């Protein structure tokens, strides 16, 4: 890493640490450009050299919270006997971690930014902070670098189709239904009148995803995944 990259990493670290501190102590709604810049020891103009706007800063800072998800992916999937079990265990891990921090995951995967901006930010983040990925999670790097949740899900479904669990012509419908199940549950957790616990939300999500898979011909004996942690 050359001096320019080191300087960029240093500056990003200052601003991201300040942002994450505010998120942890006061919540995401409390984050402002001025507050972050002041806490980092710089002015707002300097911050704008690295981020387009407040939402871009929040998006970038939110990527830190993928660390636990990336770290746990290996433990959730290591005992999967086939691609279908891997698919279900990835959903289990993803649901659990995203429901713990629904605002963060909603911002990352359903943000206002274009796919190019999001992909560039994710790639930039992990190139500057490679330590955020443990060795075991690096096998999932292509998936972690893909911001489009539909594409992420479709790629995993494709493997299940290649192993004979699903028909290829059904993949797009299954893909859309399962993402809608997840997005609906995420929206419920974000609502002010939510009464679901994280555990209940995960259990319901997996139950509905299983129902989708059964509707497209997957047998009950093939629908195996580890228990939520």
C-alpha positions in Angstrom: 0.0 0.0 0.0 1.6 3.3 -1.1 1.5 6.6 0.9 -1.6 7.9 -0.9 -3.5 4.7 0.0 -2.2 4.8 3.6 -3.4 8.4 3.9 -6.8 7.5 2.5 -7.1 4.6 4.9 -6.2 6.9 7.8 -8.7 9.5 6.9 -11.5 7.0 6.2 -10.7 5.3 9.5 -11.1 8.6 11.4 -14.4 9.4 9.8 -15.8 5.9 10.0 -14.8 5.4 13.6 -16.5 8.7 14.5 -19.6 7.7 12.6 -19.7 4.2 14.2 -19.3 5.8 17.7 -22.3 8.0 17.1 -24.4 5.1 15.7 -23.5 3.0 18.8 -24.1 5.7 21.4 -27.0 7.7 19.9 -28.4 5.8 16.9 -28.2 6.3 13.2 -30.6 9.2 13.1 -28.2 11.2 15.3 -25.4 11.1 12.7 -24.7 14.4 10.8 -21.9 15.5 8.6 -20.9 18.3 11.0 -21.0 16.0 14.1 -18.9 13.3 12.4 -16.3 15.9 11.1 -16.0 17.5 14.5 -15.6 14.2 16.4 -12.9 13.2 13.9 -11.1 16.5 14.3 -11.7 17.8 10.8 -14.1 20.2 9.0 -17.1 19.2 6.9 -15.3 20.2 3.7 -12.6 17.6 4.3 -15.1 14.9 4.9 -16.7 15.6 1.5 -13.4 14.8 -0.1 -14.1 11.1 0.8 -17.9 10.8 0.8 -20.7 12.1 -1.5 -23.2 12.9 1.2 -24.5 11.8 4.6 -26.1 8.6 3.2 -22.9 7.6 1.4 -21.0 8.1 4.7 -23.6 6.0 6.6 -23.5 3.3 3.9 -19.7 3.1 4.1 -19.8 3.0 8.0 -22.5 0.3 7.9 -20.2 -2.1 6.1 -18.3 -2.6 9.4 -21.4 -4.5 10.7 -21.0 -7.1 8.0 -17.9 -8.4 9.8 -19.8 -10.6 12.2 -22.0 -12.0 9.4 -18.9 -12.7 7.2 -17.1 -14.3 10.2 -20.1 -16.6 11.0 -20.8 -17.7 7.5 -18.2 -20.4 7.7 -19.5 -21.8 11.0 -23.1 -21.8 9.7 -22.2 -23.6 6.4 -19.2 -25.8 7.1 -21.3 -28.9 7.8 -23.7 -28.4 4.8 -23.8 -31.6 2.8 -24.9 -30.1 -0.5 -25.7 -26.7 -2.2 -29.3 -26.7 -0.9 -28.2 -27.0 2.7 -25.6 -24.3 2.0 -28.3 -22.0 0.6 -30.6 -22.5 3.6 -27.7 -22.0 6.1 -26.6 -18.8 4.3 -30.2 -17.5 4.7 -30.2 -18.5 8.3 -27.0 -16.7 9.1 -27.9 -13.6 7.0 -31.4 -13.3 8.6 -30.0 -13.6 12.1 -27.3 -10.9 11.7 -29.4 -8.6 9.6 -32.4 -8.7 12.1 -30.0 -7.8 14.9 -29.3 -4.5 13.0 -32.2 -4.0 10.6 -31.4 -0.3 9.9 -27.9 -1.2 8.9 -28.8 -4.0 6.6 -31.7 -2.1 5.0 -29.3 0.7 4.2 -26.6 -1.7 2.7 -29.0 -3.8 0.5 -31.9 -1.5 -0.2 -30.1 1.9 -0.4 -30.8 4.8 -2.9 -27.4 4.4 -4.5 -26.8 2.9 -7.9 -25.3 -0.6 -8.2 -22.1 0.9 -9.5 -21.7 3.2 -6.5 -22.5 0.4 -4.0 -20.2 -2.1 -5.6 -17.4 0.4 -5.8 -17.8 1.3 -2.1 -17.9 -2.4 -1.0 -14.8 -3.2 -3.1 -13.0 -0.1 -1.8 -13.9 -0.9 1.8 -12.5 -4.4 1.8 -9.4 -3.4 -0.2 -8.6 -0.7 2.4 -9.7 -2.8 5.4 -8.9 -6.5 4.5 -8.6 -7.3 8.2 -12.4 -7.1 8.3 -12.5 -10.5 6.6 -11.2 -13.5 8.5 -9.5 -16.3 6.6 -12.6 -18.6 6.7 -14.9 -16.0 5.2 -12.7 -15.2 2.2 -14.3 -18.1 0.3 -17.5 -16.1 0.4 -15.8 -12.9 -0.8 -17.6 -12.9 -4.3 -20.9 -13.0 -2.5 -19.9 -10.4 0.1 -18.8 -8.1 -2.7 -22.1 -8.4 -4.5 -24.5 -5.7 -3.4 -27.6 -6.8 -5.3 -29.4 -9.2 -3.0 -31.4 -10.8 -5.8 -28.1 -11.6 -7.7 -26.6 -13.0 -4.5 -29.6 -15.2 -3.9 -29.8 -16.4 -7.5 -26.2 -17.5 -7.6 -26.8 -19.8 -4.6 -30.0 -21.1 -6.1 -28.2 -21.8 -9.3 -25.9 -24.3 -7.5 -29.0 -26.1 -6.1 -30.4 -26.3 -9.6 -27.2 -27.8 -10.9 -27.3 -30.5 -8.2 -30.9 -31.4 -9.2 -32.8 -29.9 -6.3 -34.6 -27.3 -8.3 -35.7 -26.7 -11.9 -33.8 -23.9 -13.6 -37.0 -22.4 -15.0 -38.3 -21.9 -11.4 -35.2 -20.1 -10.1 -36.3 -16.5 -10.9 -39.7 -17.0 -9.1 -38.1 -18.7 -6.1 -35.5 -16.0 -6.0 -38.0 -13.2 -6.0 -40.3 -14.9 -3.4 -37.5 -15.6 -0.9 -36.1 -12.1 -1.2 -39.6 -10.6 -0.7 -40.1 -12.8 2.4 -36.8 -11.5 3.8 -37.5 -7.8 2.9 -41.0 -8.0 4.3 -39.7 -9.3 7.6 -36.9 -6.7 7.7 -39.6 -4.0 7.1 -41.6 -5.4 10.0 -38.6 -5.2 12.3 -38.1 -1.6 11.3 -41.7 -0.6 12.0 -42.5 1.2 15.2 -45.2 -1.4 16.2 -43.0 -4.4 15.7 -43.4 -7.1 18.4 -41.2 -9.8 16.9 -38.0 -10.8 18.6 -34.9 -11.5 16.4 -35.3 -15.2 17.1 -39.0 -15.3 16.1 -38.3 -13.3 13.0 -35.6 -15.7 11.9 -37.8 -18.7 12.7 -40.6 -17.3 10.6 -38.3 -16.3 7.7 -36.9 -19.8 7.5 -40.3 -21.4 7.8 -41.7 -19.3 4.9 -38.6 -19.9 2.7 -39.0 -23.7 3.3 -42.7 -23.4 2.2 -41.5 -21.7 -1.0 -39.0 -24.5 -1.6 -41.6 -27.2 -1.0 -44.0 -25.5 -3.4 -41.4 -25.9 -6.1 -40.8 -29.6 -5.5 -38.1 -29.8 -2.8 -38.8 -32.7 -0.4 -39.1 -32.1 3.3 -36.2 -34.4 3.9 -33.9 -32.2 1.9 -34.8 -29.0 3.8 -32.2 -29.2 6.5 -30.3 -26.4 8.1 -28.6 -25.8 11.4 -30.5 -24.2 14.3 -30.4 -20.5 14.8 -27.8 -19.4 17.3 
